[in-house]
Amino acid sequence: MVTNKIDKIDKQIEKLETEKKILKRNINNHLSRKERTRRLIQIGALAEKYFEISHNNLDEVEEIFLQFSSYIKHKKLNKHKKNLQ
C-alpha cells in the first residue's frame, strides 16, 4: 500500500519535472525570438537610415544589398568579423 503511494508520487514528480523542462524551453525560445525580432527591427532601421532605402520596395532593397554584400564582407574591419561556426 505504502509502496504504491510512493510509486504514484514518483510518477507525478517525473511528470511535473518533464512539464517544468518543457515550460523552461518554451520561455527560452520565446525570449530568443523576441531578442531576434528586436535586433532585426534595429538593423532594418539602420539600413533605412544609412542607405536611404525607405522609399524602395523589398525587391529593390534586396538588389541594393546584393550589390554591396560582397564588398562589405571583404572590406569589413577585423574587429567586426565574427566566427560563424
Backbone atoms as SQL, in Angstrom:
CREATE TABLE atoms (id INTEGER PRIMARY KEY, chain TEXT, resi INTEGER, resn TEXT, atom TEXT, x REAL, y REAL, z REAL);
INSERT INTO atoms VALUES
  (1, 'A', 1, 'MET', 'N', 0.816, -1.188, 0.000),
  (2, 'A', 1, 'MET', 'CA', 0.000, 0.000, 0.000),
  (3, 'A', 1, 'MET', 'C', 0.866, 1.261, 0.000),
  (4, 'A', 2, 'VAL', 'N', 1.802, 1.346, 0.937),
  (5, 'A', 2, 'VAL', 'CA', 2.687, 2.499, 1.018),
  (6, 'A', 2, 'VAL', 'C', 3.592, 2.544, -0.217),
  (7, 'A', 3, 'THR', 'N', 4.031, 1.414, -0.684),
  (8, 'A', 3, 'THR', 'CA', 4.884, 1.337, -1.867),
  (9, 'A', 3, 'THR', 'C', 4.140, 1.876, -3.093),
  (10, 'A', 4, 'ASN', 'N', 2.866, 1.560, -3.218),
  (11, 'A', 4, 'ASN', 'CA', 2.051, 2.058, -4.330),
  (12, 'A', 4, 'ASN', 'C', 1.954, 3.585, -4.298),
  (13, 'A', 5, 'LYS', 'N', 1.774, 4.130, -3.098),
  (14, 'A', 5, 'LYS', 'CA', 1.685, 5.579, -2.964),
  (15, 'A', 5, 'LYS', 'C', 3.005, 6.224, -3.375),
  (16, 'A', 6, 'ILE', 'N', 4.099, 5.624, -2.948),
  (17, 'A', 6, 'ILE', 'CA', 5.430, 6.151, -3.284),
  (18, 'A', 6, 'ILE', 'C', 5.636, 6.104, -4.797),
  (19, 'A', 7, 'ASP', 'N', 5.276, 5.005, -5.416),
  (20, 'A', 7, 'ASP', 'CA', 5.404, 4.878, -6.871),
  (21, 'A', 7, 'ASP', 'C', 4.554, 5.928, -7.586),
  (22, 'A', 8, 'LYS', 'N', 3.352, 6.122, -7.087),
  (23, 'A', 8, 'LYS', 'CA', 2.442, 7.099, -7.681),
  (24, 'A', 8, 'LYS', 'C', 3.034, 8.508, -7.580),
  (25, 'A', 9, 'ILE', 'N', 3.560, 8.839, -6.419),
  (26, 'A', 9, 'ILE', 'CA', 4.158, 10.160, -6.204),
  (27, 'A', 9, 'ILE', 'C', 5.402, 10.325, -7.073),
  (28, 'A', 10, 'ASP', 'N', 6.208, 9.268, -7.199),
  (29, 'A', 10, 'ASP', 'CA', 7.389, 9.330, -8.065),
  (30, 'A', 10, 'ASP', 'C', 6.998, 9.614, -9.511),
  (31, 'A', 11, 'LYS', 'N', 5.934, 8.985, -9.980),
  (32, 'A', 11, 'LYS', 'CA', 5.452, 9.232, -11.340),
  (33, 'A', 11, 'LYS', 'C', 4.972, 10.672, -11.501),
  (34, 'A', 12, 'GLN', 'N', 4.291, 11.176, -10.477),
  (35, 'A', 12, 'GLN', 'CA', 3.841, 12.568, -10.522),
  (36, 'A', 12, 'GLN', 'C', 5.029, 13.528, -10.567),
  (37, 'A', 13, 'ILE', 'N', 6.049, 13.214, -9.784),
  (38, 'A', 13, 'ILE', 'CA', 7.255, 14.046, -9.766),
  (39, 'A', 13, 'ILE', 'C', 7.910, 14.049, -11.151),
  (40, 'A', 14, 'GLU', 'N', 8.031, 12.888, -11.749),
  (41, 'A', 14, 'GLU', 'CA', 8.613, 12.785, -13.094),
  (42, 'A', 14, 'GLU', 'C', 7.810, 13.610, -14.093),
  (43, 'A', 15, 'LYS', 'N', 6.504, 13.487, -14.019),
  (44, 'A', 15, 'LYS', 'CA', 5.632, 14.228, -14.937),
  (45, 'A', 15, 'LYS', 'C', 5.803, 15.731, -14.749),
  (46, 'A', 16, 'LEU', 'N', 5.839, 16.185, -13.504),
  (47, 'A', 16, 'LEU', 'CA', 6.000, 17.607, -13.228),
  (48, 'A', 16, 'LEU', 'C', 7.379, 18.115, -13.665),
  (49, 'A', 17, 'GLU', 'N', 8.414, 17.314, -13.469),
  (50, 'A', 17, 'GLU', 'CA', 9.759, 17.708, -13.910),
  (51, 'A', 17, 'GLU', 'C', 9.813, 17.838, -15.430),
  (52, 'A', 18, 'THR', 'N', 9.144, 16.924, -16.121),
  (53, 'A', 18, 'THR', 'CA', 9.081, 16.991, -17.581),
  (54, 'A', 18, 'THR', 'C', 8.349, 18.249, -18.020),
  (55, 'A', 19, 'GLU', 'N', 7.221, 18.541, -17.387),
  (56, 'A', 19, 'GLU', 'CA', 6.469, 19.751, -17.707),
  (57, 'A', 19, 'GLU', 'C', 7.304, 21.000, -17.439),
  (58, 'A', 20, 'LYS', 'N', 8.064, 20.981, -16.347),
  (59, 'A', 20, 'LYS', 'CA', 8.917, 22.111, -15.987),
  (60, 'A', 20, 'LYS', 'C', 9.977, 22.339, -17.061),
  (61, 'A', 21, 'LYS', 'N', 10.606, 21.275, -17.548),
  (62, 'A', 21, 'LYS', 'CA', 11.613, 21.387, -18.610),
  (63, 'A', 21, 'LYS', 'C', 11.002, 21.973, -19.876),
  (64, 'A', 22, 'ILE', 'N', 9.810, 21.499, -20.221),
  (65, 'A', 22, 'ILE', 'CA', 9.126, 21.986, -21.428),
  (66, 'A', 22, 'ILE', 'C', 8.810, 23.473, -21.291),
  (67, 'A', 23, 'LEU', 'N', 8.310, 23.879, -20.142),
  (68, 'A', 23, 'LEU', 'CA', 7.989, 25.289, -19.920),
  (69, 'A', 23, 'LEU', 'C', 9.238, 26.161, -19.977),
  (70, 'A', 24, 'LYS', 'N', 10.335, 25.711, -19.382),
  (71, 'A', 24, 'LYS', 'CA', 11.591, 26.469, -19.427),
  (72, 'A', 24, 'LYS', 'C', 12.080, 26.618, -20.862),
  (73, 'A', 25, 'ARG', 'N', 11.997, 25.537, -21.630),
  (74, 'A', 25, 'ARG', 'CA', 12.418, 25.572, -23.031),
  (75, 'A', 25, 'ARG', 'C', 11.559, 26.559, -23.819),
  (76, 'A', 26, 'ASN', 'N', 10.255, 26.551, -23.577),
  (77, 'A', 26, 'ASN', 'CA', 9.350, 27.479, -24.260),
  (78, 'A', 26, 'ASN', 'C', 9.662, 28.931, -23.911),
  (79, 'A', 27, 'ILE', 'N', 9.960, 29.178, -22.651),
  (80, 'A', 27, 'ILE', 'CA', 10.319, 30.539, -22.225),
  (81, 'A', 27, 'ILE', 'C', 11.607, 30.981, -22.919),
  (82, 'A', 28, 'ASN', 'N', 12.613, 30.106, -22.944),
  (83, 'A', 28, 'ASN', 'CA', 13.884, 30.444, -23.594),
  (84, 'A', 28, 'ASN', 'C', 13.690, 30.701, -25.081),
  (85, 'A', 29, 'ASN', 'N', 12.896, 29.857, -25.743),
  (86, 'A', 29, 'ASN', 'CA', 12.624, 30.054, -27.173),
  (87, 'A', 29, 'ASN', 'C', 11.907, 31.374, -27.406),
  (88, 'A', 30, 'HIS', 'N', 10.970, 31.692, -26.548),
  (89, 'A', 30, 'HIS', 'CA', 10.219, 32.937, -26.690),
  (90, 'A', 30, 'HIS', 'C', 11.148, 34.138, -26.543),
  (91, 'A', 31, 'LEU', 'N', 12.029, 34.094, -25.548),
  (92, 'A', 31, 'LEU', 'CA', 12.955, 35.205, -25.340),
  (93, 'A', 31, 'LEU', 'C', 13.924, 35.328, -26.504),
  (94, 'A', 32, 'SER', 'N', 14.387, 34.196, -27.017),
  (95, 'A', 32, 'SER', 'CA', 15.305, 34.226, -28.161),
  (96, 'A', 32, 'SER', 'C', 14.620, 34.842, -29.373),
  (97, 'A', 33, 'ARG', 'N', 13.386, 34.463, -29.633),
  (98, 'A', 33, 'ARG', 'CA', 12.635, 35.022, -30.759),
  (99, 'A', 33, 'ARG', 'C', 12.417, 36.521, -30.567),
  (100, 'A', 34, 'LYS', 'N', 12.100, 36.895, -29.341),
  (101, 'A', 34, 'LYS', 'CA', 11.844, 38.294, -29.038),
  (102, 'A', 34, 'LYS', 'C', 13.125, 39.124, -29.258),
  (103, 'A', 35, 'GLU', 'N', 14.256, 38.621, -28.774),
  (104, 'A', 35, 'GLU', 'CA', 15.537, 39.312, -28.964),
  (105, 'A', 35, 'GLU', 'C', 15.896, 39.405, -30.446),
  (106, 'A', 36, 'ARG', 'N', 15.679, 38.322, -31.189),
  (107, 'A', 36, 'ARG', 'CA', 15.983, 38.318, -32.614),
  (108, 'A', 36, 'ARG', 'C', 15.106, 39.316, -33.358),
  (109, 'A', 37, 'THR', 'N', 13.821, 39.340, -33.031),
  (110, 'A', 37, 'THR', 'CA', 12.904, 40.273, -33.670),
  (111, 'A', 37, 'THR', 'C', 13.339, 41.710, -33.410),
  (112, 'A', 38, 'ARG', 'N', 13.712, 42.010, -32.187),
  (113, 'A', 38, 'ARG', 'CA', 14.161, 43.367, -31.835),
  (114, 'A', 38, 'ARG', 'C', 15.420, 43.725, -32.619),
  (115, 'A', 39, 'ARG', 'N', 16.366, 42.786, -32.694),
  (116, 'A', 39, 'ARG', 'CA', 17.610, 43.019, -33.423),
  (117, 'A', 39, 'ARG', 'C', 17.341, 43.250, -34.906),
  (118, 'A', 40, 'LEU', 'N', 16.456, 42.460, -35.498),
  (119, 'A', 40, 'LEU', 'CA', 16.133, 42.629, -36.913),
  (120, 'A', 40, 'LEU', 'C', 15.481, 43.981, -37.187),
  (121, 'A', 41, 'ILE', 'N', 14.627, 44.417, -36.288),
  (122, 'A', 41, 'ILE', 'CA', 13.994, 45.721, -36.442),
  (123, 'A', 41, 'ILE', 'C', 15.035, 46.831, -36.363),
  (124, 'A', 42, 'GLN', 'N', 15.962, 46.700, -35.421),
  (125, 'A', 42, 'GLN', 'CA', 17.016, 47.709, -35.275),
  (126, 'A', 42, 'GLN', 'C', 17.911, 47.755, -36.518),
  (127, 'A', 43, 'ILE', 'N', 18.267, 46.587, -37.037),
  (128, 'A', 43, 'ILE', 'CA', 19.113, 46.529, -38.236),
  (129, 'A', 43, 'ILE', 'C', 18.375, 47.135, -39.429),
  (130, 'A', 44, 'GLY', 'N', 17.106, 46.826, -39.564),
  (131, 'A', 44, 'GLY', 'CA', 16.310, 47.394, -40.649),
  (132, 'A', 44, 'GLY', 'C', 16.234, 48.909, -40.553),
  (133, 'A', 45, 'ALA', 'N', 16.081, 49.419, -39.334),
  (134, 'A', 45, 'ALA', 'CA', 16.021, 50.870, -39.143),
  (135, 'A', 45, 'ALA', 'C', 17.347, 51.516, -39.522),
  (136, 'A', 46, 'LEU', 'N', 18.456, 50.887, -39.150),
  (137, 'A', 46, 'LEU', 'CA', 19.769, 51.420, -39.517),
  (138, 'A', 46, 'LEU', 'C', 19.984, 51.373, -41.030),
  (139, 'A', 47, 'ALA', 'N', 19.545, 50.296, -41.658),
  (140, 'A', 47, 'ALA', 'CA', 19.685, 50.176, -43.115),
  (141, 'A', 47, 'ALA', 'C', 18.894, 51.291, -43.801),
  (142, 'A', 48, 'GLU', 'N', 17.663, 51.526, -43.346),
  (143, 'A', 48, 'GLU', 'CA', 16.861, 52.606, -43.929),
  (144, 'A', 48, 'GLU', 'C', 17.530, 53.958, -43.743),
  (145, 'A', 49, 'LYS', 'N', 18.091, 54.165, -42.556),
  (146, 'A', 49, 'LYS', 'CA', 18.709, 55.449, -42.239),
  (147, 'A', 49, 'LYS', 'C', 19.951, 55.711, -43.095),
  (148, 'A', 50, 'TYR', 'N', 20.875, 54.750, -43.136),
  (149, 'A', 50, 'TYR', 'CA', 22.160, 54.985, -43.786),
  (150, 'A', 50, 'TYR', 'C', 22.134, 54.768, -45.301),
  (151, 'A', 51, 'PHE', 'N', 21.238, 53.925, -45.782),
  (152, 'A', 51, 'PHE', 'CA', 21.180, 53.659, -47.222),
  (153, 'A', 51, 'PHE', 'C', 20.026, 54.395, -47.904),
  (154, 'A', 52, 'GLU', 'N', 19.246, 55.139, -47.112),
  (155, 'A', 52, 'GLU', 'CA', 18.102, 55.893, -47.631),
  (156, 'A', 52, 'GLU', 'C', 17.223, 55.030, -48.538),
  (157, 'A', 53, 'ILE', 'N', 16.778, 53.919, -47.973),
  (158, 'A', 53, 'ILE', 'CA', 16.021, 52.941, -48.760),
  (159, 'A', 53, 'ILE', 'C', 14.559, 52.840, -48.330),
  (160, 'A', 54, 'SER', 'N', 14.093, 53.774, -47.536),
  (161, 'A', 54, 'SER', 'CA', 12.714, 53.677, -47.044),
  (162, 'A', 54, 'SER', 'C', 11.690, 53.777, -48.174),
  (163, 'A', 55, 'HIS', 'N', 12.076, 54.379, -49.285),
  (164, 'A', 55, 'HIS', 'CA', 11.153, 54.531, -50.417),
  (165, 'A', 55, 'HIS', 'C', 11.194, 53.338, -51.380),
  (166, 'A', 56, 'ASN', 'N', 12.147, 52.420, -51.172),
  (167, 'A', 56, 'ASN', 'CA', 12.278, 51.259, -52.058),
  (168, 'A', 56, 'ASN', 'C', 11.414, 50.102, -51.574),
  (169, 'A', 57, 'ASN', 'N', 10.977, 49.257, -52.529),
  (170, 'A', 57, 'ASN', 'CA', 10.234, 48.065, -52.114),
  (171, 'A', 57, 'ASN', 'C', 11.243, 46.969, -51.746),
  (172, 'A', 58, 'LEU', 'N', 10.746, 45.854, -51.244),
  (173, 'A', 58, 'LEU', 'CA', 11.607, 44.792, -50.729),
  (174, 'A', 58, 'LEU', 'C', 12.545, 44.224, -51.794),
  (175, 'A', 59, 'ASP', 'N', 12.050, 44.034, -53.011),
  (176, 'A', 59, 'ASP', 'CA', 12.901, 43.512, -54.088),
  (177, 'A', 59, 'ASP', 'C', 14.042, 44.470, -54.406),
  (178, 'A', 60, 'GLU', 'N', 13.744, 45.753, -54.427),
  (179, 'A', 60, 'GLU', 'CA', 14.778, 46.750, -54.698),
  (180, 'A', 60, 'GLU', 'C', 15.816, 46.796, -53.573),
  (181, 'A', 61, 'VAL', 'N', 15.344, 46.690, -52.343),
  (182, 'A', 61, 'VAL', 'CA', 16.253, 46.685, -51.198),
  (183, 'A', 61, 'VAL', 'C', 17.173, 45.470, -51.274),
  (184, 'A', 62, 'GLU', 'N', 16.621, 44.326, -51.611),
  (185, 'A', 62, 'GLU', 'CA', 17.445, 43.123, -51.735),
  (186, 'A', 62, 'GLU', 'C', 18.484, 43.301, -52.833),
  (187, 'A', 63, 'GLU', 'N', 18.094, 43.900, -53.923),
  (188, 'A', 63, 'GLU', 'CA', 19.021, 44.142, -55.029),
  (189, 'A', 63, 'GLU', 'C', 20.162, 45.078, -54.587),
  (190, 'A', 64, 'ILE', 'N', 19.820, 46.103, -53.816),
  (191, 'A', 64, 'ILE', 'CA', 20.833, 47.025, -53.296),
  (192, 'A', 64, 'ILE', 'C', 21.786, 46.286, -52.356),
  (193, 'A', 65, 'PHE', 'N', 21.240, 45.496, -51.454),
  (194, 'A', 65, 'PHE', 'CA', 22.082, 44.736, -50.526),
  (195, 'A', 65, 'PHE', 'C', 22.978, 43.762, -51.274),
  (196, 'A', 66, 'LEU', 'N', 22.424, 43.092, -52.264),
  (197, 'A', 66, 'LEU', 'CA', 23.198, 42.146, -53.064),
  (198, 'A', 66, 'LEU', 'C', 24.338, 42.852, -53.785),
  (199, 'A', 67, 'GLN', 'N', 24.069, 44.037, -54.259),
  (200, 'A', 67, 'GLN', 'CA', 25.067, 44.816, -54.987),
  (201, 'A', 67, 'GLN', 'C', 26.299, 45.102, -54.110),
  (202, 'A', 68, 'PHE', 'N', 26.084, 45.331, -52.827),
  (203, 'A', 68, 'PHE', 'CA', 27.187, 45.720, -51.947),
  (204, 'A', 68, 'PHE', 'C', 27.642, 44.619, -50.993),
  (205, 'A', 69, 'SER', 'N', 26.972, 43.481, -50.966),
  (206, 'A', 69, 'SER', 'CA', 27.269, 42.463, -49.961),
  (207, 'A', 69, 'SER', 'C', 28.684, 41.907, -50.047),
  (208, 'A', 70, 'SER', 'N', 29.153, 41.580, -51.232),
  (209, 'A', 70, 'SER', 'CA', 30.498, 41.013, -51.326),
  (210, 'A', 70, 'SER', 'C', 31.551, 42.040, -50.932),
  (211, 'A', 71, 'TYR', 'N', 31.338, 43.299, -51.287),
  (212, 'A', 71, 'TYR', 'CA', 32.273, 44.361, -50.913),
  (213, 'A', 71, 'TYR', 'C', 32.351, 44.474, -49.391),
  (214, 'A', 72, 'ILE', 'N', 31.185, 44.507, -48.758),
  (215, 'A', 72, 'ILE', 'CA', 31.143, 44.661, -47.303),
  (216, 'A', 72, 'ILE', 'C', 31.768, 43.451, -46.607),
  (217, 'A', 73, 'LYS', 'N', 31.482, 42.252, -47.096),
  (218, 'A', 73, 'LYS', 'CA', 32.056, 41.044, -46.493),
  (219, 'A', 73, 'LYS', 'C', 33.572, 41.068, -46.537),
  (220, 'A', 74, 'HIS', 'N', 34.147, 41.560, -47.635),
  (221, 'A', 74, 'HIS', 'CA', 35.598, 41.542, -47.790),
  (222, 'A', 74, 'HIS', 'C', 36.286, 42.746, -47.167),
  (223, 'A', 75, 'LYS', 'N', 35.585, 43.858, -47.027),
  (224, 'A', 75, 'LYS', 'CA', 36.189, 45.080, -46.508),
  (225, 'A', 75, 'LYS', 'C', 35.850, 45.354, -45.043),
  (226, 'A', 76, 'LYS', 'N', 35.106, 44.449, -44.416),
  (227, 'A', 76, 'LYS', 'CA', 34.719, 44.651, -43.030),
  (228, 'A', 76, 'LYS', 'C', 35.971, 44.675, -42.146),
  (229, 'A', 77, 'LEU', 'N', 36.018, 45.579, -41.197),
  (230, 'A', 77, 'LEU', 'CA', 37.147, 45.653, -40.288),
  (231, 'A', 77, 'LEU', 'C', 37.262, 44.358, -39.496),
  (232, 'A', 78, 'ASN', 'N', 38.488, 43.954, -39.188),
  (233, 'A', 78, 'ASN', 'CA', 38.708, 42.707, -38.448),
  (234, 'A', 78, 'ASN', 'C', 37.958, 42.689, -37.115),
  (235, 'A', 79, 'LYS', 'N', 37.868, 43.838, -36.466),
  (236, 'A', 79, 'LYS', 'CA', 37.193, 43.867, -35.165),
  (237, 'A', 79, 'LYS', 'C', 35.692, 43.585, -35.295),
  (238, 'A', 80, 'HIS', 'N', 35.157, 43.686, -36.512),
  (239, 'A', 80, 'HIS', 'CA', 33.726, 43.420, -36.725),
  (240, 'A', 80, 'HIS', 'C', 33.470, 42.034, -37.310),
  (241, 'A', 81, 'LYS', 'N', 34.516, 41.310, -37.629),
  (242, 'A', 81, 'LYS', 'CA', 34.343, 39.954, -38.170),
  (243, 'A', 81, 'LYS', 'C', 34.104, 38.983, -37.021),
  (244, 'A', 82, 'LYS', 'N', 33.119, 38.161, -37.180),
  (245, 'A', 82, 'LYS', 'CA', 32.776, 37.149, -36.166),
  (246, 'A', 82, 'LYS', 'C', 32.920, 35.775, -36.789),
  (247, 'A', 83, 'ASN', 'N', 33.388, 34.823, -35.994),
  (248, 'A', 83, 'ASN', 'CA', 33.473, 33.442, -36.467),
  (249, 'A', 83, 'ASN', 'C', 32.098, 32.807, -36.387),
  (250, 'A', 84, 'LEU', 'N', 31.597, 32.367, -37.515),
  (251, 'A', 84, 'LEU', 'CA', 30.281, 31.717, -37.573),
  (252, 'A', 84, 'LEU', 'C', 30.479, 30.223, -37.668),
  (253, 'A', 85, 'GLN', 'N', 30.650, 29.595, -36.546),
  (254, 'A', 85, 'GLN', 'CA', 30.902, 28.152, -36.554),
  (255, 'A', 85, 'GLN', 'C', 29.777, 27.410, -35.917);
